[in-house]
Amino acid sequence: IIIVDGWGNVTKIPLGINAPVESIAVSSDGRMAAVLTDMSFEDKSGRLYVLGKISIIDLTSKKRIYSRIFANIAGHIAFVPGTNWLAFDYYTDMNDFGKQDVRFFDIKTKRILKYCFHTCGNDSGSIYGKNVSYSNFILSRNPINGDPLIAIYNGGFFEIYDIMTGKKLLRVLSNGHTLAFAHNHPWVFSGVGELWDYEKGIKIGSVKLAAGVSFDAKFTKDDRSIIYEDFGCPKRFDTNTKRIVKTCDFYSSCGLFFLTPDDQFLIGFKEGKGMVTYKKRYLKRSKLCLRVIGAQNLLTRQNICLRNSSVVDAAMAGNTLIVSDFEKIYIFKPFRNGVWY
């Protein structure tokens, strides 16, 4: 795998295996990363054996410190906030990939824990030109008591549980895989535009969505605002007044997005013009670009399109913007407020 730090320095870390990477997770303190590689194979009779190798990376020394092979692992891993645990989903019935469980692995003791939650299969598709593979679970931490939480997706609903006690805190309609956890309050914002308090089990706010569903939403770090996508238009909802306080204009539309670490900008994926081809025209897809939008005024500051190529994914490392296509990684450093080069 390739590690890029906030200064744009690149480090390659060998995993000791030549296999496709299914999932990557980084711990909340930034000290460890986990990588899931697919080791599945078929025997001569055509029987599929689903195997996955999880590698733990120390990001300080930039070395692989532990690896383990799991059978029937489904394809998503994530660190559990506030713990030394790693969550993963796996198939419980190899004749029905829609039946899955989420289990937990303690990195310190190297043991699988007793906690288990049932869920359905993962979903994938294209959202406003961005190919995505949705996990069937989302992890967070209860700011009231510090307990780790898990939200399980099943048939258009999210069920939120306290992992330690197994207590169900809330069941909320989502109509998709959108569920945003607040940072300092026991709140969630769902894909149907509803703001809930999962400790009290009550709805405390809502917005009307043009298409009936939002494909992305994020709380700012102070929980004062929720920025959410509504039919390709970012909007900002004030959690104090319970009102929409800003809406994008025609030139600031985008689909899926993420916030910069300082909450000053959102970086959205935006469909570009035309098609791009790779591998001697064997691979062809619609062009995808990035749009940098101010989080307060929701006005576009910069459009980033790769020449003769298409954005596949992007992320922030500190103030450095990391962008990838099918073949290369591009590093954009901050030039001035809201502009990367």
N, C-alpha and C positions, 0 to 999 in steps of 0.2 A: 504494500500500500504506500501511498504518498502522503506525507504530513506537511502542511503549509502553516507556518506560524504567522502571528500578527505583523511581522516585519517583512513577510514575503519570502522567508527562507524555506527551502524545500529539502525534505529528508525522505529517502526511500527506505522502507523497513521490510525486509523479506519475511514472508510467512512460512517458508519452507514447503510450499505446495503450489503447484500450478493448477488453480481451479478458480472458477468465477466467484466473485464476491457477491453475496446476497444482501448483506445488511452491515452497516457500520454504526456504532453508538459511541458517544463520548460522555464521560461522567460529568456531573454538574460542577465539580471542583476543577475540571480540566486536567486531572492527573492521569487518567487512564482512558484507553479506548478499547473497544471490543469489535472484533471482525468475525463475521460468519461467512464461511466459504462452503460452496456446494460440492459435496463429494459423492453424490448419488450415482448409481450405475445400474445397468441391466445385466442379468445373467444370460446364458445362451438360450434359455426358454422365453426370454422377454420379460421376466419378472423384475419389477423395479425395486431397488433397495435405496431408500431415502436416508442419506447420511449428511451430516453437516459438522464442520470443524469450527469451534469457537476459539479464537486466539485473543489473549489479553495483552495489550501493549502498554508499557510504562512510558508516558509521554515526556517525562523528565529525562530519562536516559535514552528514550527512543529505541527501546528494545522489547522484543517479545518475551514475556516472562512466564506465560502459561498457555497451554493448548489442551483441548479435549474434544473428542469426537462424540457426537450425540446421534442416536438413531431416531428416525421419524421427525426430525426437526423441520418446521414449516417454512421459515424464511425471515423472521423478524426478531431482533434482539434490542434491548433497551436497558440502561441502568435505572435502578429504582432510587429516586431522590432520597437522600438522608440515610442511605444504607450502603453496605458492601455487596449488594445483590445485583444480579443480572437476570432480567426477565426474558423468557423466550417462549414461542408458541410451537406446538408439535401436534402431529396427527395422531388421533386416538383410534381411528379406523382407516386402514389403508385402502379399503374399498369405497370410502366416502371421504374425500379430502375436505368436505365442508364441516366435518366434526373435528374440532381442535380444542386443546387445553392450553392454558398459560401456566408455566411453572417458573420456579425461581432457583437460581444457583448462587450459593454463597462463595464469593471469590476468595475469602480468607480461609475458610474451612474446607473448601473444594467439595462441598456437599450440596445435593439437591434438597431444598427445603420442603416441608410438608404442605405449604400453601398451594392451592390449585383452583383455577377458575375456568369454567367451560365457556366456549365461544364458538363462533362459526368461522367459515373460511375468509381469507383475505380477498380484497377487491382491487382491481386495477383498471386503468382507462386513461383517457385524455381529457383534461380539463382546460379549456381555452388554449389548446395546442400544447400543453405541458403533460407529458406522460408521467403518471404517478402510480405507485403501488401502495395502497393503504394498509396499515397494520390494523388488526382487529382489536388492539388494546392501546390505551393511552395511560401514562403514569404521571403522578403528581404527588404533592405532599400537603397534608392538611395544615394550614398555618395556625390553627387553633391548638392542636395537641402534638403536631409534628409527625403524626403517623403517615406512612406511605399509603397512597390511594391508587386504585386501578379503575379505569373506565372500560367496560367491555361492550363492544358493538355487536348487536344482534338484531337483524331485521328492521333497520330504521330507528332503533332505540339505543341509547347508551345507558348502561347500569353502572353506577358508581359504588365501589365497595372500599371499606377499610381493609387493607390486606391482612393486618395483624389479627383482627377479630373476625373477619369474614362478614361483618355487618353491611347490609345494603343501605346506602345513604340516600340514593335517589335513582329514579328511572325517568329519563327525559327523552322526548321525541327529538330526532335529529334530521331525518330524511336524507341522510348522507353521513360522511365520516368526519364532519366538522364538530369539534368540541374544544373550546378554549378554557383553560383553568386560569383563574386569577392568581396573582403572586402573593398577596398579603391578606386576602379575604377568602372565605369559603364560598366562592362563586364560580359558576361555569356559564359560558355563553354557547348556546346550541346552534345547530345548522338551520333551525327554523326561526332564528332571531329572538330567542327567549333567554333572559338572564335569570338564573336560579341561585338561591342560597341552599347548598346541599346539606348544611348542618341543621337548618330549620325546615328544610323540605318545602320551601315556598318560592313561587315565582315573584321576582322583585322588579322586573322590567321587561320590555319587549319592543321590537321594531317590526314594521311591515315590510316584507321582502317582495320585490317586483316579480321574481320568478318562484317565490315560495321556498327557496332554499339558498343558503350561503355556502360556498365551497371553501371559504377560508375566513379565519378570524383570529385576532391577537389582542391580548391585554397589554397596555403599556406597563412598565415596571411599577409605577405607583398606583396602578389599577384605576386611575382617573378616567381613562378612555379605553374604549374597545374600537379597534379598526377592523372592519369586516368588508367582505366582498359582496356586492349586491348586483347581480346581472352584469358583471364585468366592470362595476364602478365601486371604487373604495369609498367608504363612508366612515365617519367618526361619531361614536356614541358616547355621551357624557354619563358616567355611572352615578354622578351626584344628582343631576337634574333629570336623569332618565330620558334624555332627548337627543335626537340627532343634531349635532352642532356644525357638521361640515359634510359636504357632498362633492365628489370629484366633478370636473367638467369633462367635455368631450375629449380633450387632449390629454387627460390623465387617467384614462381607463386602463385596466389590467385585469389579469385573472388571479392565480395564486401568487402569494407574496410572502416576504419575511421582513421583519424590522431590523434596522441597524442596532448595535449594542447600546447606543445612546438614545434610542427611540426618536431620533430626529427625522429619519427618513424610512420609507418603506420601499423595498426593491421588488417590483412585480414582474412577472413573466407576461410578455405581450407578443401576440402573433405578428410576425413580419410579413413582408410581401414576397411571393414567389416560393420556389422549391429549391432545396439544396441536395446534392448527391455526394455519396462517399463510395469508396472501394470500387472505383471504375464503374460508377453508376449502378452498382449492385444494390446499394442502400439509398433510398430516396425518402425525403420527408419535408414537411412544411417548415419554413423558416421561423425560428423563435428568437425573440430579442428580450432585453431587459429594459425596464423603465424605472428611473429613480424619481420618487415623488416625495415632497415634503409632508411629514406626518401631521403637521398643524394645519396648513392651508390646502393640502391635497392638490398641489400644483406640480406639474412635471418640471424637474430640474435637469434631467439628462436622459437620453435614450442611448442604449448600448447594443449595437448589432455587430456580430462578428462577420468580417468580410469573407464572402464565399463559403460561409459556414452557418451553423445554427447552434444556439445555446441549448445544451442538454440539461444542465443543472448549475446552480450557483449557491454560494454561502459566504458568510463573513468570518474572517479570522482577525479579531480585533477591529481595526478600521480598514483592513485590507479586504478587497472584494475578490473572491476566487470564482472563476467561471470555467466551465468545461464544455467541450463539444465531444464528438465521438473519438477524437484522436489526441487532443491536446488540452492542457490546463493553462488558462490565461490569468495573470495576476494584475489586478488594477489597484493602484495606490491612490489615496485621497489627494486631490490637488487643491481644491477649495471647497467651501461649504456646499455639499450635495453634488460634487463632481469628482469622478474617478478617471484616471488615465492609465 
